[in-house]
Amino acid sequence: MLLSFVNMKLRDRYGTLDELCDDLGLDRAELERRLAEAGWSYDAKNNRFC
């Protein structure tokens, strides 16, 4: 669920992961760590986790 939510927000509203984290008050490192535990990493070029 977290992956789907984050990728939807990145696709529809935010141009970068930093913008998403700043707006939602999230710790970027923690978000990336949690998604990395599930095998996902942030692709800045495509602005999504894959």
ModelCIF file with pLDDT and N, C-alpha, C, O atoms, coordinates in Angstrom:
data_MODEL
#
_entry.id   MODEL 
#
_entity.id                         1 
_entity.type                       polymer 
_entity.pdbx_number_of_molecules   1 
#
_entity_poly.entity_id                      1 
_entity_poly.type                           'polypeptide(L)' 
_entity_poly.nstd_linkage                   no 
_entity_poly.nstd_monomer                   no 
_entity_poly.pdbx_seq_one_letter_code       MLLSFVNMKLRDRYGTLDELCDDLGLDRAELERRLAEAGWSYDAKNNRFC 
_entity_poly.pdbx_seq_one_letter_code_can   MLLSFVNMKLRDRYGTLDELCDDLGLDRAELERRLAEAGWSYDAKNNRFC 
_entity_poly.pdbx_strand_id                 A 
#
loop_
_entity_poly_seq.entity_id 
_entity_poly_seq.num 
_entity_poly_seq.mon_id 
_entity_poly_seq.hetero 
1 1  MET n 
1 2  LEU n 
1 3  LEU n 
1 4  SER n 
1 5  PHE n 
1 6  VAL n 
1 7  ASN n 
1 8  MET n 
1 9  LYS n 
1 10 LEU n 
1 11 ARG n 
1 12 ASP n 
1 13 ARG n 
1 14 TYR n 
1 15 GLY n 
1 16 THR n 
1 17 LEU n 
1 18 ASP n 
1 19 GLU n 
1 20 LEU n 
1 21 CYS n 
1 22 ASP n 
1 23 ASP n 
1 24 LEU n 
1 25 GLY n 
1 26 LEU n 
1 27 ASP n 
1 28 ARG n 
1 29 ALA n 
1 30 GLU n 
1 31 LEU n 
1 32 GLU n 
1 33 ARG n 
1 34 ARG n 
1 35 LEU n 
1 36 ALA n 
1 37 GLU n 
1 38 ALA n 
1 39 GLY n 
1 40 TRP n 
1 41 SER n 
1 42 TYR n 
1 43 ASP n 
1 44 ALA n 
1 45 LYS n 
1 46 ASN n 
1 47 ASN n 
1 48 ARG n 
1 49 PHE n 
1 50 CYS n 
#
_struct_asym.id          A 
_struct_asym.entity_id   1 
#
loop_
_ma_qa_metric.id 
_ma_qa_metric.mode 
_ma_qa_metric.name 
_ma_qa_metric.software_group_id 
_ma_qa_metric.type 
1 global pLDDT . pLDDT 
2 local  pLDDT . pLDDT 
#
_ma_qa_metric_global.metric_id      1 
_ma_qa_metric_global.metric_value   97.80 
_ma_qa_metric_global.model_id       1 
_ma_qa_metric_global.ordinal_id     1 
#
loop_
_ma_qa_metric_local.label_asym_id 
_ma_qa_metric_local.label_comp_id 
_ma_qa_metric_local.label_seq_id 
_ma_qa_metric_local.metric_id 
_ma_qa_metric_local.metric_value 
_ma_qa_metric_local.model_id 
_ma_qa_metric_local.ordinal_id 
A MET 1  2 95.00 1 1  
A LEU 2  2 96.00 1 2  
A LEU 3  2 98.00 1 3  
A SER 4  2 98.00 1 4  
A PHE 5  2 97.00 1 5  
A VAL 6  2 98.00 1 6  
A ASN 7  2 98.00 1 7  
A MET 8  2 98.00 1 8  
A LYS 9  2 98.00 1 9  
A LEU 10 2 98.00 1 10 
A ARG 11 2 98.00 1 11 
A ASP 12 2 98.00 1 12 
A ARG 13 2 98.00 1 13 
A TYR 14 2 98.00 1 14 
A GLY 15 2 98.00 1 15 
A THR 16 2 98.00 1 16 
A LEU 17 2 98.00 1 17 
A ASP 18 2 98.00 1 18 
A GLU 19 2 98.00 1 19 
A LEU 20 2 98.00 1 20 
A CYS 21 2 98.00 1 21 
A ASP 22 2 98.00 1 22 
A ASP 23 2 98.00 1 23 
A LEU 24 2 97.00 1 24 
A GLY 25 2 98.00 1 25 
A LEU 26 2 98.00 1 26 
A ASP 27 2 98.00 1 27 
A ARG 28 2 98.00 1 28 
A ALA 29 2 98.00 1 29 
A GLU 30 2 98.00 1 30 
A LEU 31 2 98.00 1 31 
A GLU 32 2 98.00 1 32 
A ARG 33 2 98.00 1 33 
A ARG 34 2 98.00 1 34 
A LEU 35 2 98.00 1 35 
A ALA 36 2 98.00 1 36 
A GLU 37 2 97.00 1 37 
A ALA 38 2 97.00 1 38 
A GLY 39 2 98.00 1 39 
A TRP 40 2 98.00 1 40 
A SER 41 2 98.00 1 41 
A TYR 42 2 98.00 1 42 
A ASP 43 2 98.00 1 43 
A ALA 44 2 98.00 1 44 
A LYS 45 2 98.00 1 45 
A ASN 46 2 98.00 1 46 
A ASN 47 2 98.00 1 47 
A ARG 48 2 98.00 1 48 
A PHE 49 2 98.00 1 49 
A CYS 50 2 97.00 1 50 
#
loop_
_atom_site.group_PDB 
_atom_site.id 
_atom_site.type_symbol 
_atom_site.label_atom_id 
_atom_site.label_alt_id 
_atom_site.label_comp_id 
_atom_site.label_asym_id 
_atom_site.label_entity_id 
_atom_site.label_seq_id 
_atom_site.pdbx_PDB_ins_code 
_atom_site.Cartn_x 
_atom_site.Cartn_y 
_atom_site.Cartn_z 
_atom_site.occupancy 
_atom_site.B_iso_or_equiv 
_atom_site.pdbx_formal_charge 
_atom_site.auth_seq_id 
_atom_site.auth_comp_id 
_atom_site.auth_asym_id 
_atom_site.auth_atom_id 
_atom_site.pdbx_PDB_model_num 
ATOM 1   N N  . MET A 1 1  ? 0.814  -1.189 0.000   1.00 95.00 ? 1  MET A N  1 
ATOM 2   C CA . MET A 1 1  ? 0.000  0.000  0.000   1.00 95.00 ? 1  MET A CA 1 
ATOM 3   C C  . MET A 1 1  ? 0.863  1.261  0.000   1.00 95.00 ? 1  MET A C  1 
ATOM 4   O O  . MET A 1 1  ? 0.561  2.231  -0.696  1.00 95.00 ? 1  MET A O  1 
ATOM 5   N N  . LEU A 1 2  ? 1.931  1.238  0.781   1.00 96.00 ? 2  LEU A N  1 
ATOM 6   C CA . LEU A 1 2  ? 2.785  2.415  0.856   1.00 96.00 ? 2  LEU A CA 1 
ATOM 7   C C  . LEU A 1 2  ? 3.366  2.742  -0.516  1.00 96.00 ? 2  LEU A C  1 
ATOM 8   O O  . LEU A 1 2  ? 3.379  3.903  -0.923  1.00 96.00 ? 2  LEU A O  1 
ATOM 9   N N  . LEU A 1 3  ? 3.840  1.739  -1.219  1.00 98.00 ? 3  LEU A N  1 
ATOM 10  C CA . LEU A 1 3  ? 4.413  1.949  -2.545  1.00 98.00 ? 3  LEU A CA 1 
ATOM 11  C C  . LEU A 1 3  ? 3.384  2.577  -3.483  1.00 98.00 ? 3  LEU A C  1 
ATOM 12  O O  . LEU A 1 3  ? 3.691  3.548  -4.175  1.00 98.00 ? 3  LEU A O  1 
ATOM 13  N N  . SER A 1 4  ? 2.194  2.043  -3.513  1.00 98.00 ? 4  SER A N  1 
ATOM 14  C CA . SER A 1 4  ? 1.142  2.562  -4.393  1.00 98.00 ? 4  SER A CA 1 
ATOM 15  C C  . SER A 1 4  ? 0.799  4.001  -4.055  1.00 98.00 ? 4  SER A C  1 
ATOM 16  O O  . SER A 1 4  ? 0.652  4.835  -4.948  1.00 98.00 ? 4  SER A O  1 
ATOM 17  N N  . PHE A 1 5  ? 0.670  4.296  -2.759  1.00 97.00 ? 5  PHE A N  1 
ATOM 18  C CA . PHE A 1 5  ? 0.342  5.658  -2.328  1.00 97.00 ? 5  PHE A CA 1 
ATOM 19  C C  . PHE A 1 5  ? 1.426  6.642  -2.747  1.00 97.00 ? 5  PHE A C  1 
ATOM 20  O O  . PHE A 1 5  ? 1.137  7.689  -3.327  1.00 97.00 ? 5  PHE A O  1 
ATOM 21  N N  . VAL A 1 6  ? 2.678  6.298  -2.449  1.00 98.00 ? 6  VAL A N  1 
ATOM 22  C CA . VAL A 1 6  ? 3.790  7.206  -2.758  1.00 98.00 ? 6  VAL A CA 1 
ATOM 23  C C  . VAL A 1 6  ? 3.916  7.414  -4.267  1.00 98.00 ? 6  VAL A C  1 
ATOM 24  O O  . VAL A 1 6  ? 4.058  8.550  -4.719  1.00 98.00 ? 6  VAL A O  1 
ATOM 25  N N  . ASN A 1 7  ? 3.867  6.349  -5.042  1.00 98.00 ? 7  ASN A N  1 
ATOM 26  C CA . ASN A 1 7  ? 3.994  6.493  -6.496  1.00 98.00 ? 7  ASN A CA 1 
ATOM 27  C C  . ASN A 1 7  ? 2.828  7.284  -7.084  1.00 98.00 ? 7  ASN A C  1 
ATOM 28  O O  . ASN A 1 7  ? 3.025  8.056  -8.023  1.00 98.00 ? 7  ASN A O  1 
ATOM 29  N N  . MET A 1 8  ? 1.619  7.106  -6.552  1.00 98.00 ? 8  MET A N  1 
ATOM 30  C CA . MET A 1 8  ? 0.474  7.886  -7.031  1.00 98.00 ? 8  MET A CA 1 
ATOM 31  C C  . MET A 1 8  ? 0.687  9.370  -6.745  1.00 98.00 ? 8  MET A C  1 
ATOM 32  O O  . MET A 1 8  ? 0.452  10.208 -7.615  1.00 98.00 ? 8  MET A O  1 
ATOM 33  N N  . LYS A 1 9  ? 1.125  9.697  -5.547  1.00 98.00 ? 9  LYS A N  1 
ATOM 34  C CA . LYS A 1 9  ? 1.374  11.101 -5.192  1.00 98.00 ? 9  LYS A CA 1 
ATOM 35  C C  . LYS A 1 9  ? 2.484  11.688 -6.056  1.00 98.00 ? 9  LYS A C  1 
ATOM 36  O O  . LYS A 1 9  ? 2.377  12.823 -6.521  1.00 98.00 ? 9  LYS A O  1 
ATOM 37  N N  . LEU A 1 10 ? 3.554  10.917 -6.273  1.00 98.00 ? 10 LEU A N  1 
ATOM 38  C CA . LEU A 1 10 ? 4.648  11.410 -7.119  1.00 98.00 ? 10 LEU A CA 1 
ATOM 39  C C  . LEU A 1 10 ? 4.166  11.636 -8.545  1.00 98.00 ? 10 LEU A C  1 
ATOM 40  O O  . LEU A 1 10 ? 4.557  12.617 -9.178  1.00 98.00 ? 10 LEU A O  1 
ATOM 41  N N  . ARG A 1 11 ? 3.343  10.766 -9.048  1.00 98.00 ? 11 ARG A N  1 
ATOM 42  C CA . ARG A 1 11 ? 2.832  10.885 -10.415 1.00 98.00 ? 11 ARG A CA 1 
ATOM 43  C C  . ARG A 1 11 ? 1.869  12.055 -10.547 1.00 98.00 ? 11 ARG A C  1 
ATOM 44  O O  . ARG A 1 11 ? 1.949  12.817 -11.510 1.00 98.00 ? 11 ARG A O  1 
ATOM 45  N N  . ASP A 1 12 ? 0.965  12.206 -9.595  1.00 98.00 ? 12 ASP A N  1 
ATOM 46  C CA . ASP A 1 12 ? -0.135 13.163 -9.740  1.00 98.00 ? 12 ASP A CA 1 
ATOM 47  C C  . ASP A 1 12 ? 0.113  14.546 -9.161  1.00 98.00 ? 12 ASP A C  1 
ATOM 48  O O  . ASP A 1 12 ? -0.514 15.515 -9.588  1.00 98.00 ? 12 ASP A O  1 
ATOM 49  N N  . ARG A 1 13 ? 1.026  14.653 -8.186  1.00 98.00 ? 13 ARG A N  1 
ATOM 50  C CA . ARG A 1 13 ? 1.112  15.930 -7.488  1.00 98.00 ? 13 ARG A CA 1 
ATOM 51  C C  . ARG A 1 13 ? 2.518  16.489 -7.291  1.00 98.00 ? 13 ARG A C  1 
ATOM 52  O O  . ARG A 1 13 ? 2.689  17.708 -7.268  1.00 98.00 ? 13 ARG A O  1 
ATOM 53  N N  . TYR A 1 14 ? 3.515  15.644 -7.151  1.00 98.00 ? 14 TYR A N  1 
ATOM 54  C CA . TYR A 1 14 ? 4.843  16.118 -6.765  1.00 98.00 ? 14 TYR A CA 1 
ATOM 55  C C  . TYR A 1 14 ? 5.879  15.839 -7.850  1.00 98.00 ? 14 TYR A C  1 
ATOM 56  O O  . TYR A 1 14 ? 5.898  14.763 -8.447  1.00 98.00 ? 14 TYR A O  1 
ATOM 57  N N  . GLY A 1 15 ? 6.729  16.816 -8.091  1.00 98.00 ? 15 GLY A N  1 
ATOM 58  C CA . GLY A 1 15 ? 7.754  16.691 -9.111  1.00 98.00 ? 15 GLY A CA 1 
ATOM 59  C C  . GLY A 1 15 ? 8.996  15.947 -8.634  1.00 98.00 ? 15 GLY A C  1 
ATOM 60  O O  . GLY A 1 15 ? 9.784  15.458 -9.444  1.00 98.00 ? 15 GLY A O  1 
ATOM 61  N N  . THR A 1 16 ? 9.166  15.864 -7.315  1.00 98.00 ? 16 THR A N  1 
ATOM 62  C CA . THR A 1 16 ? 10.323 15.167 -6.748  1.00 98.00 ? 16 THR A CA 1 
ATOM 63  C C  . THR A 1 16 ? 9.935  14.512 -5.427  1.00 98.00 ? 16 THR A C  1 
ATOM 64  O O  . THR A 1 16 ? 8.921  14.855 -4.820  1.00 98.00 ? 16 THR A O  1 
ATOM 65  N N  . LEU A 1 17 ? 10.745 13.583 -5.004  1.00 98.00 ? 17 LEU A N  1 
ATOM 66  C CA . LEU A 1 17 ? 10.528 12.943 -3.717  1.00 98.00 ? 17 LEU A CA 1 
ATOM 67  C C  . LEU A 1 17 ? 10.709 13.949 -2.583  1.00 98.00 ? 17 LEU A C  1 
ATOM 68  O O  . LEU A 1 17 ? 10.001 13.878 -1.578  1.00 98.00 ? 17 LEU A O  1 
ATOM 69  N N  . ASP A 1 18 ? 11.642 14.878 -2.731  1.00 98.00 ? 18 ASP A N  1 
ATOM 70  C CA . ASP A 1 18 ? 11.836 15.897 -1.698  1.00 98.00 ? 18 ASP A CA 1 
ATOM 71  C C  . ASP A 1 18 ? 10.583 16.746 -1.525  1.00 98.00 ? 18 ASP A C  1 
ATOM 72  O O  . ASP A 1 18 ? 10.216 17.062 -0.394  1.00 98.00 ? 18 ASP A O  1 
ATOM 73  N N  . GLU A 1 19 ? 9.918  17.123 -2.613  1.00 98.00 ? 19 GLU A N  1 
ATOM 74  C CA . GLU A 1 19 ? 8.689  17.914 -2.529  1.00 98.00 ? 19 GLU A CA 1 
ATOM 75  C C  . GLU A 1 19 ? 7.610  17.152 -1.764  1.00 98.00 ? 19 GLU A C  1 
ATOM 76  O O  . GLU A 1 19 ? 6.930  17.714 -0.907  1.00 98.00 ? 19 GLU A O  1 
ATOM 77  N N  . LEU A 1 20 ? 7.462  15.874 -2.081  1.00 98.00 ? 20 LEU A N  1 
ATOM 78  C CA . LEU A 1 20 ? 6.474  15.044 -1.394  1.00 98.00 ? 20 LEU A CA 1 
ATOM 79  C C  . LEU A 1 20 ? 6.771  14.993 0.097   1.00 98.00 ? 20 LEU A C  1 
ATOM 80  O O  . LEU A 1 20 ? 5.881  15.223 0.917   1.00 98.00 ? 20 LEU A O  1 
ATOM 81  N N  . CYS A 1 21 ? 8.003  14.698 0.449   1.00 98.00 ? 21 CYS A N  1 
ATOM 82  C CA . CYS A 1 21 ? 8.371  14.572 1.854   1.00 98.00 ? 21 CYS A CA 1 
ATOM 83  C C  . CYS A 1 21 ? 8.203  15.892 2.608   1.00 98.00 ? 21 CYS A C  1 
ATOM 84  O O  . CYS A 1 21 ? 7.707  15.904 3.734   1.00 98.00 ? 21 CYS A O  1 
ATOM 85  N N  . ASP A 1 22 ? 8.614  16.998 1.993   1.00 98.00 ? 22 ASP A N  1 
ATOM 86  C CA . ASP A 1 22 ? 8.468  18.301 2.636   1.00 98.00 ? 22 ASP A CA 1 
ATOM 87  C C  . ASP A 1 22 ? 7.002  18.630 2.877   1.00 98.00 ? 22 ASP A C  1 
ATOM 88  O O  . ASP A 1 22 ? 6.639  19.077 3.965   1.00 98.00 ? 22 ASP A O  1 
ATOM 89  N N  . ASP A 1 23 ? 6.167  18.415 1.885   1.00 98.00 ? 23 ASP A N  1 
ATOM 90  C CA . ASP A 1 23 ? 4.751  18.757 1.987   1.00 98.00 ? 23 ASP A CA 1 
ATOM 91  C C  . ASP A 1 23 ? 4.013  17.876 2.986   1.00 98.00 ? 23 ASP A C  1 
ATOM 92  O O  . ASP A 1 23 ? 3.143  18.359 3.712   1.00 98.00 ? 23 ASP A O  1 
ATOM 93  N N  . LEU A 1 24 ? 4.346  16.599 3.032   1.00 97.00 ? 24 LEU A N  1 
ATOM 94  C CA . LEU A 1 24 ? 3.649  15.673 3.915   1.00 97.00 ? 24 LEU A CA 1 
ATOM 95  C C  . LEU A 1 24 ? 4.339  15.489 5.269   1.00 97.00 ? 24 LEU A C  1 
ATOM 96  O O  . LEU A 1 24 ? 3.854  14.742 6.119   1.00 97.00 ? 24 LEU A O  1 
ATOM 97  N N  . GLY A 1 25 ? 5.470  16.169 5.466   1.00 98.00 ? 25 GLY A N  1 
ATOM 98  C CA . GLY A 1 25 ? 6.187  16.077 6.737   1.00 98.00 ? 25 GLY A CA 1 
ATOM 99  C C  . GLY A 1 25 ? 6.808  14.720 6.980   1.00 98.00 ? 25 GLY A C  1 
ATOM 100 O O  . GLY A 1 25 ? 6.843  14.235 8.111   1.00 98.00 ? 25 GLY A O  1 
ATOM 101 N N  . LEU A 1 26 ? 7.298  14.110 5.916   1.00 98.00 ? 26 LEU A N  1 
ATOM 102 C CA . LEU A 1 26 ? 7.915  12.792 6.010   1.00 98.00 ? 26 LEU A CA 1 
ATOM 103 C C  . LEU A 1 26 ? 9.428  12.895 6.036   1.00 98.00 ? 26 LEU A C  1 
ATOM 104 O O  . LEU A 1 26 ? 10.008 13.815 5.460   1.00 98.00 ? 26 LEU A O  1 
ATOM 105 N N  . ASP A 1 27 ? 10.057 11.952 6.700   1.00 98.00 ? 27 ASP A N  1 
ATOM 106 C CA . ASP A 1 27 ? 11.511 11.852 6.699   1.00 98.00 ? 27 ASP A CA 1 
ATOM 107 C C  . ASP A 1 27 ? 11.898 11.031 5.466   1.00 98.00 ? 27 ASP A C  1 
ATOM 108 O O  . ASP A 1 27 ? 11.585 9.844  5.379   1.00 98.00 ? 27 ASP A O  1 
ATOM 109 N N  . ARG A 1 28 ? 12.575 11.669 4.526   1.00 98.00 ? 28 ARG A N  1 
ATOM 110 C CA . ARG A 1 28 ? 12.907 11.003 3.266   1.00 98.00 ? 28 ARG A CA 1 
ATOM 111 C C  . ARG A 1 28 ? 13.729 9.737  3.484   1.00 98.00 ? 28 ARG A C  1 
ATOM 112 O O  . ARG A 1 28 ? 13.454 8.703  2.877   1.00 98.00 ? 28 ARG A O  1 
ATOM 113 N N  . ALA A 1 29 ? 14.724 9.818  4.339   1.00 98.00 ? 29 ALA A N  1 
ATOM 114 C CA . ALA A 1 29 ? 15.587 8.654  4.582   1.00 98.00 ? 29 ALA A CA 1 
ATOM 115 C C  . ALA A 1 29 ? 14.770 7.485  5.135   1.00 98.00 ? 29 ALA A C  1 
ATOM 116 O O  . ALA A 1 29 ? 14.977 6.340  4.734   1.00 98.00 ? 29 ALA A O  1 
ATOM 117 N N  . GLU A 1 30 ? 13.855 7.766  6.043   1.00 98.00 ? 30 GLU A N  1 
ATOM 118 C CA . GLU A 1 30 ? 13.023 6.708  6.628   1.00 98.00 ? 30 GLU A CA 1 
ATOM 119 C C  . GLU A 1 30 ? 12.095 6.105  5.573   1.00 98.00 ? 30 GLU A C  1 
ATOM 120 O O  . GLU A 1 30 ? 11.922 4.887  5.521   1.00 98.00 ? 30 GLU A O  1 
ATOM 121 N N  . LEU A 1 31 ? 11.504 6.948  4.740   1.00 98.00 ? 31 LEU A N  1 
ATOM 122 C CA . LEU A 1 31 ? 10.628 6.452  3.675   1.00 98.00 ? 31 LEU A CA 1 
ATOM 123 C C  . LEU A 1 31 ? 11.414 5.571  2.713   1.00 98.00 ? 31 LEU A C  1 
ATOM 124 O O  . LEU A 1 31 ? 10.962 4.483  2.358   1.00 98.00 ? 31 LEU A O  1 
ATOM 125 N N  . GLU A 1 32 ? 12.580 6.030  2.292   1.00 98.00 ? 32 GLU A N  1 
ATOM 126 C CA . GLU A 1 32 ? 13.403 5.234  1.389   1.00 98.00 ? 32 GLU A CA 1 
ATOM 127 C C  . GLU A 1 32 ? 13.858 3.930  2.049   1.00 98.00 ? 32 GLU A C  1 
ATOM 128 O O  . GLU A 1 32 ? 13.934 2.898  1.382   1.00 98.00 ? 32 GLU A O  1 
ATOM 129 N N  . ARG A 1 33 ? 14.158 3.963  3.337   1.00 98.00 ? 33 ARG A N  1 
ATOM 130 C CA . ARG A 1 33 ? 14.580 2.759  4.058   1.00 98.00 ? 33 ARG A CA 1 
ATOM 131 C C  . ARG A 1 33 ? 13.454 1.729  4.088   1.00 98.00 ? 33 ARG A C  1 
ATOM 132 O O  . ARG A 1 33 ? 13.671 0.545  3.826   1.00 98.00 ? 33 ARG A O  1 
ATOM 133 N N  . ARG A 1 34 ? 12.260 2.194  4.408   1.00 98.00 ? 34 ARG A N  1 
ATOM 134 C CA . ARG A 1 34 ? 11.112 1.267  4.483   1.00 98.00 ? 34 ARG A CA 1 
ATOM 135 C C  . ARG A 1 34 ? 10.824 0.632  3.130   1.00 98.00 ? 34 ARG A C  1 
ATOM 136 O O  . ARG A 1 34 ? 10.564 -0.568 3.045   1.00 98.00 ? 34 ARG A O  1 
ATOM 137 N N  . LEU A 1 35 ? 10.869 1.435  2.077   1.00 98.00 ? 35 LEU A N  1 
ATOM 138 C CA . LEU A 1 35 ? 10.597 0.886  0.758   1.00 98.00 ? 35 LEU A CA 1 
ATOM 139 C C  . LEU A 1 35 ? 11.748 0.000  0.278   1.00 98.00 ? 35 LEU A C  1 
ATOM 140 O O  . LEU A 1 35 ? 11.520 -0.976 -0.437  1.00 98.00 ? 35 LEU A O  1 
ATOM 141 N N  . ALA A 1 36 ? 12.972 0.332  0.664   1.00 98.00 ? 36 ALA A N  1 
ATOM 142 C CA . ALA A 1 36 ? 14.125 -0.504 0.302   1.00 98.00 ? 36 ALA A CA 1 
ATOM 143 C C  . ALA A 1 36 ? 14.031 -1.877 0.954   1.00 98.00 ? 36 ALA A C  1 
ATOM 144 O O  . ALA A 1 36 ? 14.459 -2.873 0.371   1.00 98.00 ? 36 ALA A O  1 
ATOM 145 N N  . GLU A 1 37 ? 13.475 -1.935 2.161   1.00 97.00 ? 37 GLU A N  1 
ATOM 146 C CA . GLU A 1 37 ? 13.298 -3.224 2.835   1.00 97.00 ? 37 GLU A CA 1 
ATOM 147 C C  . GLU A 1 37 ? 12.390 -4.153 2.031   1.00 97.00 ? 37 GLU A C  1 
ATOM 148 O O  . GLU A 1 37 ? 12.493 -5.376 2.125   1.00 97.00 ? 37 GLU A O  1 
ATOM 149 N N  . ALA A 1 38 ? 11.501 -3.552 1.241   1.00 97.00 ? 38 ALA A N  1 
ATOM 150 C CA . ALA A 1 38 ? 10.591 -4.344 0.404   1.00 97.00 ? 38 ALA A CA 1 
ATOM 151 C C  . ALA A 1 38 ? 11.139 -4.517 -1.012  1.00 97.00 ? 38 ALA A C  1 
ATOM 152 O O  . ALA A 1 38 ? 10.478 -5.092 -1.877  1.00 97.00 ? 38 ALA A O  1 
ATOM 153 N N  . GLY A 1 39 ? 12.359 -4.010 -1.239  1.00 98.00 ? 39 GLY A N  1 
ATOM 154 C CA . GLY A 1 39 ? 13.006 -4.203 -2.534  1.00 98.00 ? 39 GLY A CA 1 
ATOM 155 C C  . GLY A 1 39 ? 12.820 -3.076 -3.530  1.00 98.00 ? 39 GLY A C  1 
ATOM 156 O O  . GLY A 1 39 ? 13.123 -3.244 -4.711  1.00 98.00 ? 39 GLY A O  1 
ATOM 157 N N  . TRP A 1 40 ? 12.330 -1.934 -3.085  1.00 98.00 ? 40 TRP A N  1 
ATOM 158 C CA . TRP A 1 40 ? 12.078 -0.807 -3.989  1.00 98.00 ? 40 TRP A CA 1 
ATOM 159 C C  . TRP A 1 40 ? 13.095 0.303  -3.776  1.00 98.00 ? 40 TRP A C  1 
ATOM 160 O O  . TRP A 1 40 ? 13.545 0.534  -2.654  1.00 98.00 ? 40 TRP A O  1 
ATOM 161 N N  . SER A 1 41 ? 13.455 0.987  -4.851  1.00 98.00 ? 41 SER A N  1 
ATOM 162 C CA . SER A 1 41 ? 14.355 2.137  -4.745  1.00 98.00 ? 41 SER A CA 1 
ATOM 163 C C  . SER A 1 41 ? 13.808 3.283  -5.594  1.00 98.00 ? 41 SER A C  1 
ATOM 164 O O  . SER A 1 41 ? 13.083 3.069  -6.565  1.00 98.00 ? 41 SER A O  1 
ATOM 165 N N  . TYR A 1 42 ? 14.173 4.498  -5.206  1.00 98.00 ? 42 TYR A N  1 
ATOM 166 C CA . TYR A 1 42 ? 13.676 5.688  -5.888  1.00 98.00 ? 42 TYR A CA 1 
ATOM 167 C C  . TYR A 1 42 ? 14.442 5.915  -7.182  1.00 98.00 ? 42 TYR A C  1 
ATOM 168 O O  . TYR A 1 42 ? 15.673 5.911  -7.196  1.00 98.00 ? 42 TYR A O  1 
ATOM 169 N N  . ASP A 1 43 ? 13.714 6.111  -8.253  1.00 98.00 ? 43 ASP A N  1 
ATOM 170 C CA . ASP A 1 43 ? 14.265 6.429  -9.571  1.00 98.00 ? 43 ASP A CA 1 
ATOM 171 C C  . ASP A 1 43 ? 13.951 7.895  -9.843  1.00 98.00 ? 43 ASP A C  1 
ATOM 172 O O  . ASP A 1 43 ? 12.838 8.226  -10.252 1.00 98.00 ? 43 ASP A O  1 
ATOM 173 N N  . ALA A 1 44 ? 14.929 8.781  -9.618  1.00 98.00 ? 44 ALA A N  1 
ATOM 174 C CA . ALA A 1 44 ? 14.701 10.215 -9.760  1.00 98.00 ? 44 ALA A CA 1 
ATOM 175 C C  . ALA A 1 44 ? 14.361 10.609 -11.184 1.00 98.00 ? 44 ALA A C  1 
ATOM 176 O O  . ALA A 1 44 ? 13.564 11.522 -11.403 1.00 98.00 ? 44 ALA A O  1 
ATOM 177 N N  . LYS A 1 45 ? 14.952 9.934  -12.150 1.00 98.00 ? 45 LYS A N  1 
ATOM 178 C CA . LYS A 1 45 ? 14.687 10.259 -13.556 1.00 98.00 ? 45 LYS A CA 1 
ATOM 179 C C  . LYS A 1 45 ? 13.209 10.088 -13.899 1.00 98.00 ? 45 LYS A C  1 
ATOM 180 O O  . LYS A 1 45 ? 12.628 10.900 -14.619 1.00 98.00 ? 45 LYS A O  1 
ATOM 181 N N  . ASN A 1 46 ? 12.616 9.027  -13.375 1.00 98.00 ? 46 ASN A N  1 
ATOM 182 C CA . ASN A 1 46 ? 11.201 8.757  -13.646 1.00 98.00 ? 46 ASN A CA 1 
ATOM 183 C C  . ASN A 1 46 ? 10.290 9.157  -12.482 1.00 98.00 ? 46 ASN A C  1 
ATOM 184 O O  . ASN A 1 46 ? 9.074  8.977  -12.547 1.00 98.00 ? 46 ASN A O  1 
ATOM 185 N N  . ASN A 1 47 ? 10.879 9.695  -11.431 1.00 98.00 ? 47 ASN A N  1 
ATOM 186 C CA . ASN A 1 47 ? 10.153 10.182 -10.254 1.00 98.00 ? 47 ASN A CA 1 
ATOM 187 C C  . ASN A 1 47 ? 9.181  9.120  -9.722  1.00 98.00 ? 47 ASN A C  1 
ATOM 188 O O  . ASN A 1 47 ? 7.983  9.362  -9.578  1.00 98.00 ? 47 ASN A O  1 
ATOM 189 N N  . ARG A 1 48 ? 9.737  7.944  -9.438  1.00 98.00 ? 48 ARG A N  1 
ATOM 190 C CA . ARG A 1 48 ? 8.915  6.866  -8.877  1.00 98.00 ? 48 ARG A CA 1 
ATOM 191 C C  . ARG A 1 48 ? 9.804  5.810  -8.243  1.00 98.00 ? 48 ARG A C  1 
ATOM 192 O O  . ARG A 1 48 ? 11.003 5.734  -8.513  1.00 98.00 ? 48 ARG A O  1 
ATOM 193 N N  . PHE A 1 49 ? 9.199  5.015  -7.411  1.00 98.00 ? 49 PHE A N  1 
ATOM 194 C CA . PHE A 1 49 ? 9.892  3.877  -6.829  1.00 98.00 ? 49 PHE A CA 1 
ATOM 195 C C  . PHE A 1 49 ? 9.649  2.680  -7.734  1.00 98.00 ? 49 PHE A C  1 
ATOM 196 O O  . PHE A 1 49 ? 8.529  2.452  -8.191  1.00 98.00 ? 49 PHE A O  1 
ATOM 197 N N  . CYS A 1 50 ? 10.699 1.922  -7.985  1.00 97.00 ? 50 CYS A N  1 
ATOM 198 C CA . CYS A 1 50 ? 10.565 0.722  -8.818  1.00 97.00 ? 50 CYS A CA 1 
ATOM 199 C C  . CYS A 1 50 ? 11.593 -0.311 -8.387  1.00 97.00 ? 50 CYS A C  1 
ATOM 200 O O  . CYS A 1 50 ? 11.652 -1.399 -8.961  1.00 97.00 ? 50 CYS A O  1 
#
